[in-house]
Amino acid sequence: MGLEHFSYSHTIGIASFQGRGFMNPVDVRLDSKGLLFVLSRSNAGNKDVRVSVQTLESEFLYEFGRWGTEPGQTTHPTAMAFDSDDRLYVTDEFMHNVNVFDREGKFLDRWGEFGTGPGQFDRPSGIAIDSEDNIHIVDHLNARVQKLSRDGTFISSFGASGTEPGQFNFPWGISLDGEDGIWIADWRNDRVQRFTPSGEFVSTLGSSGHNDGQFDRPSGVHVAPNGDVFVADWRNNRVQVFREDGAHAETLNGDATLSKWCQEFLDVNPEQAGWRENAGLFEEEKRFWRPSAVETSDDGLVFVADSCRHRIQIYRYAQALVTA
């Protein structure tokens, strides 16, 4: 019989402040054409934020949404989502708003402001779009999830601050399943919560800890088309995979090889290559360091934003034979 599991495919990325490469990528998304959009958040000091676009074969194409406060610019971008027309929505937790672009990076719209009222935000983070193109945004410090139309018009919200079922403590990531059910990475509560499309609490996944099925500050959740649930277990430096019923299936710890961009850099910088050889940290180099988000493709690829190693690690579904 066959048992579904994952095998490492390849890595895309190198630390870079512009052009090909990333700087602290916090989110990764595919558009309808199969292009890879990566959101670099960088750190507070160097203003290197942007959305960069590349093929799965590491061909850099273009970038947009660089640092600034004008419409079409971002200051502290947090997450991305595509609607059915390949319009890309980018949350910004410093400006408390959402920028909207087309898939070529052309600015289309911006909405949102600071506050606690309907349609206002206090550090918006995760974003997901349902089957009717409604926008669901994790309103991080307001401890709620808001549902809005594509132009930012408020529809509904749910959630409150706390530790009880249906309450949040610094919620961060969000994903919608095939029936528009809502899954939230409840960061400081070390759990993932599941809700109906209308925001009614269904169940909780996980608890605080370091064993399988436990989390230490989960930052991202992603529900694949087959129902598998991926959790970016941020401070445990791993990605855990669960079946839709909550059963733990597998833990990914990182298996990176040198990316095409990194190998090309080392080939023309022998001194840097020598330093890497002398350090000999090859096993550590493979592993995730603060993974923040997960994306999957329809053909079975899994993309992990390996934030502090400035790269995207890519896995694929595979079949392993089980012998009696």
Backbone bond lengths (Angstrom), bond angles and torsions (degrees), N, CA, C in turn:
res aa  C-N    CA-C-N  psi(-1)  N-CA   C-N-CA  omega(-1)  CA-C   N-CA-C  phi
1 M - - - 1.462 - - 1.528 108.79 -
2 G 1.342 118.23 162.31 1.462 121.49 -178.92 1.513 111.25 -101.09
3 L 1.315 115.66 146.84 1.453 122.76 176.34 1.516 107.92 -125.72
4 E 1.320 115.91 124.26 1.449 120.58 -177.25 1.523 109.83 -73.91
5 H 1.317 117.46 133.91 1.455 121.36 173.30 1.525 107.47 -153.18
6 F 1.320 116.75 -169.65 1.448 120.99 -173.33 1.518 110.57 -125.26
7 S 1.326 115.51 144.39 1.452 121.11 174.52 1.523 108.52 -125.17
8 Y 1.317 116.15 145.85 1.460 120.98 179.57 1.521 109.89 -69.50
9 S 1.331 116.98 138.67 1.449 121.97 178.05 1.524 111.81 -106.05
10 H 1.327 117.94 -70.62 1.457 121.07 -179.58 1.521 109.58 -165.85
11 T 1.316 115.28 175.61 1.459 122.08 -178.46 1.525 109.40 -123.44
12 I 1.331 115.55 141.90 1.459 122.30 171.75 1.515 107.86 -118.75
13 G 1.345 117.15 129.74 1.449 118.15 173.81 1.508 115.17 141.25
14 I 1.308 114.38 157.75 1.453 125.83 170.83 1.525 105.24 -162.72
15 A 1.334 117.58 150.31 1.455 120.25 178.44 1.524 109.66 -65.92
16 S 1.328 116.73 120.96 1.456 120.93 -177.29 1.520 109.40 -156.56
17 F 1.331 115.99 141.36 1.457 121.01 -179.91 1.522 112.89 -88.21
18 Q 1.315 118.09 -8.67 1.455 121.14 176.62 1.524 108.91 -162.14
19 G 1.324 115.10 165.69 1.458 119.09 178.30 1.515 111.66 64.94
20 R 1.323 115.70 -147.39 1.456 118.31 -176.59 1.529 109.24 -69.94
21 G 1.299 114.65 135.22 1.458 120.71 -176.10 1.516 111.12 116.93
22 F 1.318 116.02 170.87 1.458 122.86 -175.56 1.516 109.80 -135.82
23 M 1.332 115.23 162.69 1.452 120.94 172.92 1.525 107.66 -136.09
24 N 1.318 115.46 103.71 1.458 123.41 -175.35 1.529 112.13 54.20
25 P 1.326 117.22 64.79 1.472 119.56 177.89 1.527 111.25 -66.38
26 V 1.322 116.43 127.94 1.464 120.51 -177.71 1.519 113.13 -110.87
27 D 1.346 117.18 -13.97 1.453 118.35 177.50 1.519 108.96 -149.92
28 V 1.332 115.21 155.12 1.464 122.03 -178.41 1.522 107.87 -145.60
29 R 1.348 116.34 133.41 1.452 121.35 -179.17 1.528 110.19 -142.53
30 L 1.319 115.73 151.83 1.454 122.66 173.38 1.520 109.44 -105.60
31 D 1.346 116.68 138.62 1.451 118.58 172.71 1.529 109.51 -89.00
32 S 1.328 117.36 -176.15 1.461 120.53 -175.74 1.518 112.77 -69.65
33 K 1.337 117.59 -16.44 1.463 121.94 179.10 1.524 112.45 -92.79
34 G 1.328 117.38 -1.81 1.462 120.49 -179.99 1.505 114.54 85.55
35 L 1.339 118.00 13.82 1.458 120.71 174.83 1.527 109.90 -82.17
36 L 1.324 115.64 148.74 1.453 122.33 -174.93 1.529 109.72 -99.38
37 F 1.328 116.37 117.79 1.464 122.84 177.62 1.528 107.88 -103.81
38 V 1.332 116.19 124.85 1.461 121.83 -176.60 1.521 108.77 -122.12
39 L 1.329 116.81 129.73 1.454 122.74 -179.79 1.526 109.59 -98.64
40 S 1.337 116.74 111.30 1.468 122.11 176.08 1.517 109.36 -91.81
41 R 1.309 115.52 125.82 1.468 121.80 -178.21 1.520 111.79 -103.28
42 S 1.322 117.59 -21.03 1.448 124.91 179.37 1.520 110.94 55.43
43 N 1.339 117.19 -150.46 1.459 120.28 175.80 1.518 108.68 -122.68
44 A 1.304 115.75 177.40 1.463 119.48 -170.53 1.524 113.26 -67.59
45 G 1.327 118.20 -16.80 1.449 120.07 -170.02 1.509 116.99 -91.30
46 N 1.348 118.91 -36.29 1.459 117.95 -166.22 1.527 114.84 -105.21
47 K 1.315 117.86 3.54 1.463 122.18 172.49 1.529 113.39 60.57
48 D 1.326 117.43 22.11 1.459 118.60 178.60 1.520 109.41 -90.54
49 V 1.314 115.88 89.79 1.466 121.63 174.32 1.520 107.10 -126.20
50 R 1.333 115.80 144.92 1.453 119.24 -178.97 1.523 110.24 -177.85
51 V 1.303 115.55 163.00 1.455 122.69 165.77 1.520 106.48 -104.79
52 S 1.322 117.12 123.63 1.464 120.58 177.09 1.518 109.17 -113.89
53 V 1.328 115.06 148.77 1.457 121.56 -173.78 1.513 108.69 -124.23
54 Q 1.351 116.36 131.76 1.453 121.71 -179.16 1.524 109.89 -149.60
55 T 1.316 115.21 163.96 1.455 120.41 174.97 1.529 108.82 -83.83
56 L 1.312 115.72 169.10 1.465 120.06 177.37 1.518 111.46 -72.11
57 E 1.337 117.10 -9.68 1.468 121.29 176.85 1.521 111.17 -98.58
58 S 1.340 117.49 17.23 1.465 123.76 174.68 1.521 113.95 72.23
59 E 1.310 118.35 28.17 1.459 120.93 172.78 1.523 108.66 -92.55
60 F 1.340 116.70 111.80 1.457 121.25 178.29 1.523 109.88 -72.16
61 L 1.345 116.65 135.66 1.457 121.27 -176.35 1.526 113.10 -111.81
62 Y 1.331 117.52 -57.00 1.461 120.07 -178.14 1.521 109.11 -166.54
63 E 1.352 115.60 171.98 1.461 121.04 178.55 1.522 108.94 -143.44
64 F 1.341 116.32 161.66 1.464 121.22 179.70 1.522 108.50 -162.35
65 G 1.349 115.01 174.60 1.460 120.14 177.86 1.510 113.66 72.19
66 R 1.322 117.46 34.42 1.456 119.87 -178.58 1.528 111.25 -72.00
67 W 1.348 115.70 177.51 1.462 121.97 -169.12 1.517 112.40 -62.50
68 G 1.335 115.56 138.45 1.450 122.12 175.51 1.513 110.35 156.75
69 T 1.308 116.18 174.70 1.463 120.97 -177.70 1.519 112.89 -112.54
70 E 1.307 117.59 -1.54 1.457 120.69 178.83 1.537 110.29 -78.60
71 P 1.334 117.04 159.11 1.474 119.04 176.24 1.525 111.22 -53.52
72 G 1.337 116.16 132.85 1.459 121.37 -176.99 1.512 113.84 90.90
73 Q 1.335 117.24 -6.43 1.459 121.94 175.09 1.527 109.07 -108.00
74 T 1.331 116.09 158.98 1.458 120.89 179.74 1.523 109.18 -130.05
75 T 1.316 115.92 153.75 1.462 121.42 -179.29 1.522 111.71 -116.10
76 H 1.315 116.46 -46.36 1.467 121.47 177.47 1.522 108.07 -138.97
77 P 1.350 117.18 65.71 1.471 120.33 -176.38 1.521 110.74 -65.49
78 T 1.319 115.43 148.30 1.461 119.86 -170.01 1.516 113.89 -124.32
79 A 1.338 117.47 -42.09 1.460 119.84 -175.22 1.519 109.19 -158.56
80 M 1.369 115.26 165.37 1.463 122.10 -176.23 1.521 109.63 -137.05
81 A 1.335 115.28 157.62 1.462 120.97 171.43 1.516 109.10 -158.06
82 F 1.341 116.71 145.77 1.459 123.48 176.13 1.519 109.94 -100.92
83 D 1.362 115.54 142.33 1.452 118.72 169.60 1.521 109.75 -93.95
84 S 1.309 117.71 -172.05 1.465 121.25 -174.04 1.524 112.73 -70.52
85 D 1.337 117.34 -14.85 1.460 121.61 177.91 1.527 112.37 -102.09
86 D 1.325 117.19 16.56 1.467 122.80 -177.82 1.526 112.30 60.87
87 R 1.313 116.89 28.73 1.461 120.57 168.58 1.521 107.19 -81.92
88 L 1.332 116.63 131.06 1.458 121.94 -175.95 1.526 109.59 -102.72
89 Y 1.331 116.37 125.50 1.456 123.79 179.52 1.530 108.15 -105.94
90 V 1.336 116.99 129.46 1.464 122.34 -177.10 1.528 108.73 -124.50
91 T 1.324 117.30 118.73 1.457 120.83 177.30 1.530 109.58 -81.02
92 D 1.331 115.62 148.04 1.458 122.27 179.39 1.522 108.02 -131.32
93 E 1.337 116.73 110.49 1.456 118.79 -173.03 1.518 113.11 -78.98
94 F 1.328 119.20 -15.38 1.469 120.74 176.21 1.527 110.79 -82.62
95 M 1.324 116.54 -42.56 1.466 120.13 -179.96 1.526 112.76 -90.79
96 H 1.334 117.60 -3.99 1.466 122.78 175.10 1.527 111.28 57.91
97 N 1.340 115.72 42.58 1.459 118.69 -177.69 1.517 110.68 -146.48
98 V 1.334 114.48 -176.97 1.458 122.39 -179.07 1.523 107.93 -131.11
99 N 1.337 117.54 126.77 1.456 122.80 171.67 1.522 108.93 -96.72
100 V 1.321 116.61 143.95 1.459 122.10 179.45 1.531 108.48 -121.35
101 F 1.338 115.77 131.02 1.457 122.54 -179.23 1.530 109.12 -128.59
102 D 1.334 116.73 159.12 1.454 118.43 165.30 1.526 108.17 -84.39
103 R 1.319 117.51 175.86 1.467 120.20 -172.55 1.529 112.36 -69.62
104 E 1.324 118.19 -14.01 1.464 121.25 175.48 1.526 111.79 -89.44
105 G 1.332 117.19 -1.87 1.456 120.92 178.70 1.511 114.83 93.40
106 K 1.327 118.26 6.75 1.461 121.23 177.54 1.528 109.25 -74.04
107 F 1.341 115.87 130.66 1.459 120.60 179.40 1.522 110.43 -68.76
108 L 1.345 116.18 134.43 1.454 121.88 -179.15 1.521 113.47 -116.49
109 D 1.324 117.35 -40.49 1.462 119.32 -171.13 1.530 109.00 -164.88
110 R 1.336 114.84 160.16 1.467 120.38 172.25 1.520 108.12 -147.95
111 W 1.319 116.25 134.58 1.448 120.04 178.62 1.524 111.10 -148.29
112 G 1.340 115.78 162.54 1.449 121.78 -178.18 1.519 112.12 108.29
113 E 1.340 115.70 152.99 1.458 121.99 178.15 1.519 108.96 -156.25
114 F 1.335 115.75 167.83 1.459 120.36 -179.40 1.520 110.99 -72.76
115 G 1.342 115.16 139.89 1.453 119.66 175.18 1.513 111.89 156.94
116 T 1.310 115.57 -176.92 1.462 121.78 -179.45 1.522 112.64 -115.45
117 G 1.317 117.36 -1.15 1.456 120.76 -178.47 1.516 112.17 -82.43
118 P 1.324 117.09 175.89 1.469 120.99 177.54 1.528 111.15 -58.28
119 G 1.335 116.12 130.36 1.455 120.93 179.91 1.504 115.00 80.04
120 Q 1.343 117.42 -1.61 1.456 121.95 174.50 1.523 109.33 -101.77
121 F 1.333 116.61 159.56 1.462 120.48 -174.20 1.525 111.58 -133.71
122 D 1.316 114.31 153.34 1.462 122.13 166.89 1.520 106.51 -126.53
123 R 1.330 115.12 91.49 1.464 124.47 -177.98 1.535 112.39 64.34
124 P 1.304 117.75 70.33 1.471 120.24 176.56 1.518 110.81 -64.38
125 S 1.314 115.96 139.13 1.472 120.32 -178.04 1.519 109.78 -122.67
126 G 1.333 119.28 -104.49 1.453 121.63 -173.28 1.522 112.89 -62.07
127 I 1.344 114.58 149.41 1.460 120.61 -178.52 1.522 108.91 -142.19
128 A 1.329 116.59 139.84 1.463 122.20 178.19 1.524 108.09 -148.52
129 I 1.324 116.28 154.49 1.457 122.12 -174.44 1.521 109.32 -125.15
130 D 1.336 116.25 130.36 1.462 120.28 -173.91 1.528 111.39 -87.22
131 S 1.323 115.70 -175.37 1.466 121.55 -174.30 1.520 112.97 -69.19
132 E 1.343 117.78 -14.63 1.463 121.94 177.69 1.524 111.58 -104.57
133 D 1.334 116.52 13.81 1.468 123.61 179.73 1.525 113.14 65.44
134 N 1.314 117.53 25.55 1.458 120.44 169.23 1.527 109.07 -82.38
135 I 1.326 116.32 146.16 1.457 123.06 -174.87 1.521 109.16 -99.26
136 H 1.334 117.12 126.89 1.463 122.54 176.52 1.529 107.84 -111.63
137 I 1.326 116.62 122.84 1.461 121.51 -174.82 1.522 109.81 -124.98
138 V 1.335 115.43 131.69 1.455 121.20 174.12 1.531 107.56 -78.70
139 D 1.321 115.58 113.06 1.467 122.42 -179.58 1.528 106.78 -90.87
140 H 1.334 114.23 87.94 1.464 124.69 -162.46 1.537 113.71 -49.66
141 L 1.318 117.65 -63.62 1.464 120.10 -174.70 1.526 112.84 -83.41
142 N 1.323 117.73 -12.14 1.468 119.87 170.72 1.528 112.04 -86.38
143 A 1.345 116.62 -1.20 1.472 122.71 174.71 1.529 112.25 52.62
144 R 1.340 115.05 50.12 1.460 119.02 -179.91 1.522 109.39 -153.41
145 V 1.311 114.97 169.67 1.462 122.43 173.51 1.523 107.05 -118.84
146 Q 1.325 116.20 127.32 1.459 120.41 179.22 1.528 110.59 -108.46
147 K 1.311 115.35 142.98 1.459 123.49 175.57 1.516 108.16 -111.81
148 L 1.344 116.00 126.62 1.451 121.46 -176.05 1.519 110.04 -135.79
149 S 1.326 116.10 161.42 1.455 120.82 173.44 1.523 109.45 -78.46
150 R 1.323 116.54 176.79 1.465 120.26 -176.05 1.526 112.42 -66.19
151 D 1.330 117.79 -21.74 1.464 119.68 177.69 1.523 112.43 -96.40
152 G 1.347 116.91 10.37 1.453 120.90 176.23 1.512 114.94 89.06
153 T 1.325 118.43 7.03 1.460 121.00 178.02 1.520 110.37 -71.59
154 F 1.317 116.77 128.42 1.463 122.33 -177.26 1.527 110.90 -65.73
155 I 1.333 116.18 136.74 1.470 122.44 176.31 1.520 110.58 -114.63
156 S 1.346 116.99 -53.13 1.464 120.21 -177.70 1.516 109.23 -164.92
157 S 1.336 116.26 172.24 1.466 120.81 175.34 1.516 109.14 -155.15
158 F 1.318 115.41 162.97 1.461 120.95 173.50 1.513 109.05 -151.44
159 G 1.331 115.60 160.84 1.457 121.38 176.72 1.515 112.89 110.01
160 A 1.335 115.05 157.63 1.458 123.15 176.77 1.523 107.75 -157.04
161 S 1.306 116.39 165.19 1.457 120.88 -178.73 1.514 111.18 -75.00
162 G 1.345 116.83 135.18 1.455 120.43 178.00 1.505 112.61 155.05
163 T 1.309 115.77 -172.16 1.462 122.10 -177.37 1.524 112.70 -117.49
164 E 1.309 118.00 -2.48 1.454 121.17 -179.93 1.528 110.34 -77.56
165 P 1.354 117.46 164.57 1.464 119.36 175.86 1.524 111.53 -54.80
166 G 1.332 115.55 132.56 1.451 120.60 -179.06 1.511 114.53 86.96
167 Q 1.336 117.22 -6.08 1.461 121.54 176.03 1.526 110.01 -103.76
168 F 1.340 116.55 162.46 1.456 121.44 -174.63 1.523 111.76 -130.43
169 N 1.332 114.35 152.94 1.457 122.18 172.00 1.525 107.45 -133.14
170 F 1.300 117.16 97.34 1.460 124.07 -174.53 1.534 111.72 57.91
171 P 1.320 118.81 57.98 1.471 119.75 176.64 1.523 110.00 -63.38
172 W 1.337 116.62 151.26 1.461 119.54 -174.79 1.534 112.41 -133.10
173 G 1.335 118.11 -73.55 1.459 120.73 -174.48 1.514 112.83 -87.43
174 I 1.337 115.15 160.95 1.458 121.77 179.20 1.520 109.49 -147.18
175 S 1.335 115.99 148.18 1.458 122.00 171.78 1.518 108.11 -148.01
176 L 1.323 115.67 150.53 1.462 121.84 175.43 1.516 108.70 -112.62
177 D 1.329 116.72 137.22 1.457 119.91 179.10 1.526 110.02 -87.85
178 G 1.323 116.58 -174.35 1.455 121.55 -174.53 1.510 114.58 -64.95
179 E 1.321 117.77 -15.64 1.465 121.96 177.73 1.517 111.70 -109.75
180 D 1.328 116.56 18.58 1.464 124.45 -179.04 1.526 112.60 66.81
181 G 1.344 117.28 17.18 1.449 119.62 169.59 1.524 110.18 -64.72
182 I 1.331 116.15 147.56 1.459 122.01 -170.71 1.532 109.90 -107.93
183 W 1.312 115.86 128.20 1.461 123.15 178.20 1.524 108.38 -118.46
184 I 1.333 117.32 129.99 1.459 122.21 -174.99 1.538 110.02 -124.70
185 A 1.342 115.85 129.09 1.463 121.01 170.91 1.525 107.50 -80.45
186 D 1.329 115.02 104.64 1.469 122.80 -176.72 1.528 107.28 -88.75
187 W 1.325 115.87 87.32 1.465 124.85 -161.44 1.523 113.33 -54.71
188 R 1.293 117.19 -59.99 1.463 119.17 -174.01 1.525 112.41 -78.45
189 N 1.321 118.26 -16.85 1.466 120.38 173.90 1.525 112.26 -86.67
190 D 1.335 117.65 -0.22 1.478 122.36 176.73 1.528 112.09 53.15
191 R 1.322 115.45 51.23 1.460 119.21 -179.91 1.519 109.61 -157.57
192 V 1.320 115.08 166.05 1.461 122.44 170.24 1.521 106.96 -115.73
193 Q 1.319 116.39 131.21 1.452 120.32 178.78 1.531 110.19 -111.61
194 R 1.318 113.91 143.20 1.464 121.22 -179.23 1.525 109.30 -113.06
195 F 1.350 115.49 136.78 1.455 121.89 -178.40 1.533 109.85 -132.26
196 T 1.312 115.45 159.86 1.466 120.20 171.47 1.526 109.00 -72.17
197 P 1.335 118.47 169.12 1.465 119.76 176.71 1.526 113.78 -58.78
198 S 1.321 117.89 -23.24 1.467 120.65 178.77 1.522 112.81 -92.77
199 G 1.350 117.18 1.89 1.461 120.00 175.04 1.512 115.43 94.00
200 E 1.323 117.69 15.02 1.465 120.05 177.08 1.529 109.27 -85.05
201 F 1.307 116.27 134.32 1.464 121.65 -177.98 1.528 111.14 -62.88
202 V 1.349 116.27 136.15 1.462 121.76 178.59 1.522 111.09 -113.75
203 S 1.344 117.00 -55.19 1.462 119.37 -174.48 1.522 110.20 -163.97
204 T 1.321 114.69 168.32 1.462 122.99 177.97 1.508 109.60 -121.22
205 L 1.319 116.15 140.66 1.454 122.86 176.57 1.525 108.27 -119.84
206 G 1.350 116.50 124.69 1.450 120.45 172.34 1.517 115.04 93.96
207 S 1.342 114.03 170.37 1.458 123.85 177.30 1.523 107.31 -157.76
208 S 1.323 117.18 176.04 1.462 120.25 -177.80 1.522 111.15 -71.62
209 G 1.343 116.62 135.43 1.460 119.26 176.77 1.508 112.60 152.06
210 H 1.341 114.76 -170.37 1.459 121.01 -174.00 1.527 113.06 -124.74
211 N 1.324 117.68 1.43 1.456 121.45 177.49 1.528 109.99 -83.74
212 D 1.335 115.56 170.52 1.461 119.39 174.46 1.523 109.51 -56.92
213 G 1.315 116.04 134.62 1.448 120.13 -179.83 1.515 114.63 86.25
214 Q 1.332 116.79 -1.89 1.459 121.60 176.27 1.520 109.40 -113.87
215 F 1.346 116.43 157.22 1.461 121.17 -175.19 1.525 111.35 -130.17
216 D 1.316 114.34 154.79 1.458 121.92 170.00 1.527 106.49 -129.54
217 R 1.321 116.03 92.53 1.462 125.20 -178.89 1.535 112.45 62.92
218 P 1.328 117.39 68.53 1.469 120.20 176.79 1.529 110.62 -67.54
219 S 1.320 116.30 127.38 1.467 119.94 -175.79 1.523 112.87 -101.44
220 G 1.315 117.84 -29.25 1.453 120.39 -175.73 1.509 111.96 -137.57
221 V 1.334 115.73 148.51 1.463 121.63 173.31 1.516 107.06 -135.17
222 H 1.331 116.08 141.78 1.461 120.98 178.79 1.515 108.68 -142.95
223 V 1.332 116.44 127.72 1.458 121.66 176.99 1.527 107.83 -102.70
224 A 1.333 115.98 117.86 1.462 121.74 -178.50 1.528 109.92 -76.06
225 P 1.331 117.08 163.13 1.471 119.96 179.99 1.533 113.50 -57.17
226 N 1.337 118.19 -28.65 1.464 120.04 179.87 1.523 112.85 -84.34
227 G 1.335 117.23 1.21 1.457 121.42 178.35 1.505 114.99 97.12
228 D 1.336 119.06 -10.17 1.459 120.63 175.53 1.522 110.49 -61.11
229 V 1.333 116.26 141.82 1.452 122.46 -178.59 1.532 108.74 -113.04
230 F 1.334 116.33 119.80 1.458 122.73 179.02 1.531 108.55 -103.22
231 V 1.318 116.21 131.55 1.459 120.69 178.79 1.526 108.92 -122.53
232 A 1.336 116.10 122.21 1.463 121.14 174.00 1.524 107.20 -78.63
233 D 1.332 115.53 100.17 1.466 123.15 -175.93 1.529 107.01 -85.32
234 W 1.306 115.86 81.07 1.465 125.68 -161.45 1.526 113.61 -53.74
235 R 1.318 117.09 -57.44 1.469 118.72 -174.18 1.527 112.28 -82.58
236 N 1.316 117.87 -12.21 1.467 120.57 171.13 1.528 111.50 -87.67
237 N 1.334 117.50 -1.24 1.473 122.93 176.65 1.532 112.29 54.73
238 R 1.327 115.65 50.60 1.459 120.09 -179.27 1.521 109.70 -158.26
239 V 1.325 115.60 167.04 1.466 122.59 171.83 1.517 107.04 -119.42
240 Q 1.314 116.38 125.95 1.464 120.46 177.60 1.531 109.19 -104.33
241 V 1.325 114.63 143.97 1.457 121.44 -178.97 1.533 108.29 -117.85
242 F 1.321 115.63 133.21 1.457 122.61 -178.85 1.523 109.45 -127.50
243 R 1.319 115.87 151.98 1.449 120.68 168.65 1.528 108.41 -76.76
244 E 1.313 116.24 164.91 1.457 120.10 -175.79 1.523 112.26 -60.79
245 D 1.329 117.01 -25.80 1.465 120.32 178.83 1.519 112.73 -82.02
246 G 1.342 117.67 1.61 1.457 121.39 178.43 1.508 115.21 95.73
247 A 1.322 118.47 -3.89 1.460 120.99 179.72 1.532 110.14 -70.91
248 H 1.323 116.70 132.20 1.460 121.09 178.54 1.526 109.60 -68.91
249 A 1.328 117.05 130.87 1.458 121.31 -177.03 1.516 112.85 -109.07
250 E 1.324 117.85 -43.24 1.462 120.14 -174.99 1.520 109.34 -164.86
251 T 1.319 115.61 155.28 1.458 121.94 174.00 1.522 108.85 -122.41
252 L 1.319 116.75 127.41 1.459 123.18 176.68 1.520 107.93 -103.34
253 N 1.328 116.18 129.02 1.461 121.48 -178.02 1.516 113.71 -111.20
254 G 1.334 116.50 -6.44 1.452 120.71 -179.07 1.517 111.91 106.42
255 D 1.328 116.10 132.68 1.466 121.80 -176.80 1.521 111.63 -139.25
256 A 1.319 117.47 27.86 1.462 121.39 -167.66 1.524 113.34 -59.44
257 T 1.313 114.50 137.62 1.464 122.75 163.48 1.527 107.07 -102.51
258 L 1.310 117.23 174.63 1.456 119.74 177.85 1.527 109.91 -64.16
259 S 1.308 116.21 134.20 1.450 119.75 175.36 1.528 109.72 -72.59
260 K 1.321 115.92 163.89 1.464 120.82 176.51 1.518 110.44 -57.39
261 W 1.337 117.08 -43.62 1.460 120.62 -179.11 1.521 111.41 -64.99
262 C 1.329 117.07 -40.75 1.461 120.62 -179.30 1.527 110.81 -67.69
263 Q 1.324 117.47 -41.31 1.465 120.17 179.60 1.527 110.65 -63.39
264 E 1.326 116.61 -41.50 1.462 119.47 177.87 1.523 111.44 -63.19
265 F 1.322 117.84 -37.38 1.463 121.58 177.69 1.524 110.80 -64.60
266 L 1.336 116.96 -45.45 1.464 119.96 -179.66 1.525 112.28 -66.75
267 D 1.323 116.15 -32.64 1.462 119.89 -179.88 1.532 111.89 -62.52
268 V 1.332 116.53 -33.10 1.472 119.27 -178.77 1.530 112.57 -103.03
269 N 1.328 116.67 3.65 1.464 121.64 176.75 1.526 109.19 -131.31
270 P 1.337 117.80 72.07 1.467 121.11 -174.98 1.530 113.81 -59.24
271 E 1.335 117.02 -29.42 1.463 118.48 178.49 1.523 111.19 -64.22
272 Q 1.350 116.03 -43.68 1.462 120.41 176.71 1.527 110.86 -63.43
273 A 1.324 116.46 -39.55 1.458 120.17 178.39 1.521 110.55 -62.22
274 G 1.336 116.37 -39.35 1.462 120.07 178.21 1.514 112.66 -64.60
275 W 1.335 116.66 -41.67 1.461 119.89 177.22 1.528 110.58 -60.00
276 R 1.329 116.50 -41.50 1.463 119.95 179.42 1.514 110.65 -63.63
277 E 1.325 117.28 -44.07 1.470 120.94 179.12 1.521 111.15 -61.22
278 N 1.322 116.50 -42.71 1.465 120.26 -178.02 1.522 112.19 -68.00
279 A 1.323 115.99 -33.81 1.464 118.88 179.20 1.522 111.12 -67.11
280 G 1.325 116.15 -38.21 1.462 121.11 174.60 1.516 115.43 63.97
281 L 1.317 117.70 28.63 1.462 120.89 -177.64 1.524 111.37 -95.01
282 F 1.320 115.45 44.89 1.456 119.67 -171.37 1.527 112.88 -67.94
283 E 1.315 117.76 -37.69 1.462 120.32 179.35 1.529 110.43 -68.19
284 E 1.312 116.73 -44.47 1.461 120.82 178.16 1.527 111.14 -64.06
285 E 1.311 115.89 -36.09 1.464 121.69 -178.87 1.530 112.48 -61.11
286 K 1.321 116.95 -28.32 1.461 121.16 -178.99 1.522 112.71 -70.80
287 R 1.317 116.53 -28.23 1.457 121.05 -164.12 1.521 112.65 -83.23
288 F 1.335 114.91 154.92 1.453 120.46 174.61 1.528 110.59 -63.93
289 W 1.310 114.74 146.65 1.459 121.56 171.97 1.523 106.76 -134.31
290 R 1.313 115.08 102.38 1.460 124.01 -177.24 1.536 112.65 58.37
291 P 1.336 117.63 60.38 1.467 119.35 173.86 1.524 109.67 -64.77
292 S 1.326 116.23 139.43 1.466 118.91 -170.51 1.520 114.86 -119.71
293 A 1.336 118.37 -23.43 1.464 119.67 -175.86 1.518 110.21 -156.79
294 V 1.330 116.11 158.01 1.463 123.32 -179.11 1.523 108.75 -134.46
295 E 1.323 115.58 142.99 1.460 123.16 173.86 1.519 107.86 -135.32
296 T 1.337 117.83 150.68 1.456 121.29 174.90 1.531 109.34 -128.48
297 S 1.324 114.92 156.08 1.462 120.77 176.65 1.526 109.23 -107.89
298 D 1.318 115.85 163.78 1.459 120.50 -179.36 1.525 112.24 -66.65
299 D 1.334 116.72 -22.00 1.466 118.85 -179.07 1.527 112.84 -98.05
300 G 1.332 117.82 18.81 1.449 121.10 168.56 1.508 117.01 92.66
301 L 1.334 118.57 17.19 1.459 120.58 174.35 1.524 109.82 -91.31
302 V 1.329 115.66 148.71 1.463 123.09 179.33 1.526 107.74 -124.79
303 F 1.333 117.41 125.48 1.457 123.37 -176.38 1.528 108.78 -113.02
304 V 1.329 116.49 127.40 1.460 121.46 -179.48 1.522 108.89 -118.37
305 A 1.343 116.61 122.54 1.460 121.41 174.69 1.525 108.28 -76.88
306 D 1.328 115.89 102.46 1.468 123.68 -177.52 1.532 106.86 -90.80
307 S 1.333 115.32 83.08 1.457 121.36 -159.73 1.526 114.32 -60.00
308 C 1.315 117.95 -52.88 1.464 119.98 -173.20 1.527 113.23 -81.02
309 R 1.329 118.02 -3.46 1.466 120.84 171.20 1.536 111.27 -107.99
310 H 1.319 117.27 7.86 1.466 123.30 168.84 1.531 112.50 57.20
311 R 1.327 116.00 49.14 1.460 119.69 -175.75 1.524 110.19 -158.09
312 I 1.337 114.27 167.37 1.459 122.17 172.21 1.525 107.57 -115.75
313 Q 1.326 117.13 119.48 1.465 121.01 174.04 1.530 108.51 -92.47
314 I 1.317 115.35 135.38 1.462 121.14 -174.31 1.527 109.56 -118.88
315 Y 1.332 115.28 129.04 1.463 123.43 176.54 1.527 108.32 -117.17
316 R 1.309 115.35 170.50 1.456 119.74 172.46 1.520 109.66 -140.24
317 Y 1.320 114.38 150.66 1.461 119.41 172.42 1.515 108.45 -64.88
318 A 1.332 116.02 140.80 1.459 121.09 178.06 1.516 108.93 -139.62
319 Q 1.318 116.34 173.01 1.453 122.16 177.05 1.516 109.52 -116.02
320 A 1.303 116.24 128.07 1.453 121.10 176.06 1.519 109.20 -112.97
321 L 1.310 116.95 137.33 1.455 120.77 179.46 1.520 109.83 -80.82
322 V 1.307 115.41 135.53 1.456 121.95 176.81 1.519 107.78 -108.62
323 T 1.301 115.33 121.56 1.463 119.72 179.77 1.511 110.67 -103.40
324 A 1.313 116.02 147.77 1.458 120.26 -178.32 1.509 109.90 -72.80
